[in-house]
Amino acid sequence: MTFNGVAQIVIFFLIVLALAKPVGIFLSRVFNGHRTFLHRPLRWLEALCYRVGGVDPEQEQRWTQYAISLLAFSAVSFLFVYAIQRLQGFLPLNPQHFGGKQVSPDLAFNTAISFVTNTNWQSYAGETTLSYFVQMAALTVQNFVSAAAGVAMSVALIRGFARRESKTIGNFWADLTRATVYVFLPLSLLGALFLCSQGVIQTLRPNLPVRTVQGATQVIPGGPVASQEAIKMAGTNGGGFFNANSAHPFENPTPLTNYLEMLFIFVIPAGLAYMFGREVGDTRQGWALFAAMSALFLAGAFFCYHFEQRGNPLLARMGIATQATASQPGGNMEGKEVRFGITDSALFATVTTDASCGAVNSMHDSFTPLGGMVPLVNMLTGEVIFGGVGAGLKGMLLFAILAVFIAGLMVGRTPEYVGKKIEQKEVKLAMVALIAAAASILVFTALSSVLRFPAHGYWNPPGPAAANVANPGPHGFSEILYAYASTTGNNGSAFAGLNTNTPWYNLTLGLAMFIGRFIFLLPLLGIAGSLAAKKRLAVTSGTFPTHGPLFVCLLIGTVILVAALTFFPALSLGPIAEHYLLFSRHALAAVKP
Amino acid sequence: MNAITEPASVYPSHAGPPRRLSLADATILRRAARDAFAKLHPLKMAANPVMFVVEVGASLLTVLLARGWWLGLAGNGFTFQIALWLWFTVLFANFAEAMAEARGKAQADSLRKTKSETMAKKLAGDRTESVPSSSLRAGDVVMCAAGDIIPGDGEVVEGIATVDESVITGESAPVIRESGGDRSAVTGGTKVLSDEIRIRITSNPGETFLDRMIALVEGAQRQKTPNEIALNILIAGLTLIFLLAVATLPPFAAFSVRAAGAGQVPSVVVLSALLVCLIPTTIGGLLSAIGIAGMDRVMQHNVLAMSGKAVEAAGDVNTLLLDKTGTITLGNRQAVEFLPAPGVTEAELADAAQLSSLADETPEGRSIVVLAKERCGLRGRELPDAAHFIPFSAYTRMSGVDMGRRRLRKGATEAVAEFVRQEGGTVPEDAIEVSRGISRGGGTPLVVADGPRLLGTVHLKDIVKGGMKERLAQLRAMGIRSVMITGDNPLTAAAIAQEAGVDDFLAQATPKDKLDYIRQEQAAGRLVAMTGDGTNDAPALAQADVGVAMNSGTMAAKEAGNMVDLDSNPTKLLEVVGIGKQLLMTRGALTTFSIANDVAKYFAIIPAMFAVIYPALRHLNIMRLATPQSAVLSAVIFNALIIIALIPLALRGVHYRPSSAAALLRRNLLIYGVGGLIVPFPGIWIIDVVVRALHWA
């Protein structure tokens, strides 16, 4: 690790820390319907949305109505995105003349679910598959509204904790509109303009053929990138315009844009943690969640950075310098952009998987085994470390409920969290969410490890599902595990190395995304409804304190323990085995110095 | 309010050490061992998902073992050992539950013996007829004379008698039961010692207090408490997650075997062992034992909890309503000072006060006699025959004695002042002021007059029970507010409240005030516990989250509360709260311990399973266990033995000292969380050494 690298990570964290409170206050005002500085320029737009949609924002919904609204909205969005993809050949803004040939039904299904669930898993390469119209009207729109829906669910959950003896948890349509109008639109607008200033492209012209210096012809794809890029990060969507995602110079041209993109990922989740504390009437509660998230984030970032900087021992043995010097980064630079280097690649990988963003600026597949395990573990923990817009807070609150339930008993009282008793119903719903996520990752990975399909058949033309991995051994297993962890966690980042554009993978990854979004999050809405109806208990010195360092440690411990107990066997056959193999005497002996 | 208006305390002293049955009682152990096998019945096991999974695993391995022997396959020895230890795991858990139940059953047996069939003298018109007690119905009226066993629960409608209630309470001193008021309830099975009473029966056969008591201690109607159900859901959910983790292992391994070109997929035996090690068997096996033992501990304090839910709620209590008399203060006030009026000597005042109190059998009266002796050396003496004692009445608010022309009175300030004026005397303003001063200080002034002469004032004081202040401070540390309920005026109440260190008080409290106070506390999100005995306490007892009725109280009060204190000792509420907390803490501690244990088991079993595929994974074998078989076996043995090792803890409850939640959490998290992470590492290692030494694997 170098001083420069450590400083970059620490400074990044300090900026997030500084932003959490102002953003939290802003979000809290927006979702309570209070005036903010954006009221004057944008209130008309909010009102227009309500008028067009026939929505009364004051009409409060029970959690079931809230959930039904969310499901209905998602279902309609899904059909819309699916149809537009399949019909892209008949739609405008299609300079490359893409048609149904590029988008098979299973791919369209996968992509539709992917963008509706805020996952942005991409089994396709954008520049060779989708028209500008699809990218703009279907995908970019979903980038906004699926993120807004995610924030809405978090806000509803926060209301569950904050309200007392209330039957309702807010209005989905109002929350969705406010998130879009006051949060994502202005943020993306500013972000897009800034990105353009740094060299991100925004064009509707067709791909540009150029003659290279050596005389060859190269086609340079273009498109309306900047407008999608900003929301891709702020909405923790992560679906790149190009296949290379944020490693592509048109998406993420400079270290500055790289830093900004990472900040965009964390800013809203960090604000939501603060908002939680503010809404329940004790900002320390929000800071405690923030502290747990921060500790896990910093641990992951430094762990990843350490192993990437340490590099590959086999290369070192071959006499290749892997030490960082003033003129070269050292470490493991495979699959990393030179303009970002090791620190910003490791940090980006950690940030994008802490949150359920999934944008990548380097190939996680090429990380060292344990360096690459960090993004994997981040997703296996349920992306609770700041998390996607809203999803992280929800997941963290789920773990808080479990931690409080088990440890709360140890102070000799029925467990309670921020004044709400945690009882049968909450525990049941929390377990449903946890089991659904674990089942999705484990079962699909198991199936894809052993299922054998006939070669050249419909389901998986390469034959056995395991044949789609590019690398044999534990690394191949990591690739499969990563894919289902990413989709179940609604992350969308790819380890790469796994060909997933087959009906089998498109279908199962699509199902994993569905489970990860709805089966995981609907129980949390149920918890919100159940908690909102409860009385708020008085806080005494007999109350289990959930704002101190002790609780933060407990929460971190719960997050790690639950993930470790569920996934340790799988991890031991993937990155852990790979690590020991790489560093084994046997492997080293095989390499000539 | 006058000292004498309050009746003397009716609470008997604490009944000595509660009946206890030792943990290691031989009959209990035998009985529990027998029951542990009876509980293997799959239908009974299904109520406990965690242990049910273990039983299924054990059965599966047993079948595999039989098949292996039949076909003469290799590796039967290992299968046999794992199967055996899985069966032990189930049996140990059953044994824990049986142990917890056994004490209750033994107690129920002894109660049942006392529930002898008796003949009752039932009133039919003017005659009595002899009928078996089992034929009595609610509403029947029976006669009971000295030596009779009271045939059923009821209320005294006529007469007064001393009754031996030791069957129920374990307290051998007889208690007085009389018609009307708060001491009218009698319990079936108890014995009349003197006099004769008429009793109206209030319960039908099978529903009597004794029946309920037997059912409760036996645990026949035991229902899972809400918190227990929630915890069950949690551990069942975890079991499901571990089931997923283990069930997906063979495919993962199959992929890896193909990739590595070496090793094999773990066998069913090893997978079963892993599953049993991972699922929270420690808490799963001990959960019901903890609950039963918690109820039992309440029982051993001679408190009858009507449900486990009530005991749990006791742990959650935020506010305790404590009756001043008998709980915070000794049951009566004592004279501490003579304050003579101007021109009167202390001896003169003491003499008159003593004379007027000689025939006064109230504790206050006796304390005046004692003080007169201490201060002025006045010995107790016989009143002259001509003396005429005038008892206290609520109307006159005075008592005293007439001796010839001398008319001595003592009583409430206004009442005695009025008496003095009637006798033609004057009331010195100073004396009135002294009285006010005593009231302000929390005492009770008792003004003494000899005919027209006002002699002065006796200062009566409430005596706060020793150690009460410290206990209330402990409660405060635990976040529990104590509220003193008293009929005293606010001035007096405030002074005593301060002396005892309660957080709040409710002065001149009527039953409705109590009820309102409870509702107000509950509306603010607090749980309230209280004790009560009178019929007018019943609404408040019912409203409170934890209502402890005194056994000496009325049937209505006992019906309304969710606990009955057989010793009728209101201070017991503090112990009940402690037991409730301890019960929840024990559950939390063992759950944490159980889950934390899994980490070490992974480090034992994962390398044992996968090192054959990727030899590099032997680095995970940080305990350096000898062979894959010994590693798996050691983990399974540790998992089984830890249940046995923790049975005493489950039955006794974790160590508990009142302190703040933060301190409790820090301590328990350190012991059971961090301890639970660490302990299995040396534990499994030691077992591995033993297993190797014995050549088991």
Interface residues (C-beta under 8 A of the other chain):
Chain A: L402 F405 I406 A407 G408 L409 M410 V411 G412 R413 T414 G419 I422 E423 Q424 V427 K428 M431 V432 L434 I435 A438 A439 L442 V443 T445 A446 L447 S449 V450 A466 P472 G473 P474 G476 F477 I480 K535 R536 L537 A538 T540 S541 G542 T543 F544 P545 G548 L550 L554 G557 L561 A564 L565 T566 F567 F568 P569 A570 S572 L573 I576 A577 Y580 L581 S584 H586
Chain B: P226 N227 I229 A230 L231 I233 L234 A236 G237 L238 L240 I241 F242 L244 A245 V246 A247 T248 L249 P251 F252 A253 A254 F255 S256 R258 A259 A260 L278 E312 G315 D316 N318 R476 A477 M478 G479 I480 R481 A524 G525 R526 G580 K581 Q582 L584 M585 R587 G588 A589 T591 T592 I595 A596 D598 V599 Y602 I606 F610 I613 Y614 A616 L617 H619 L620 Y656 S660 A661 A662 L664 L665 R666 N668 L669 Y672 G673
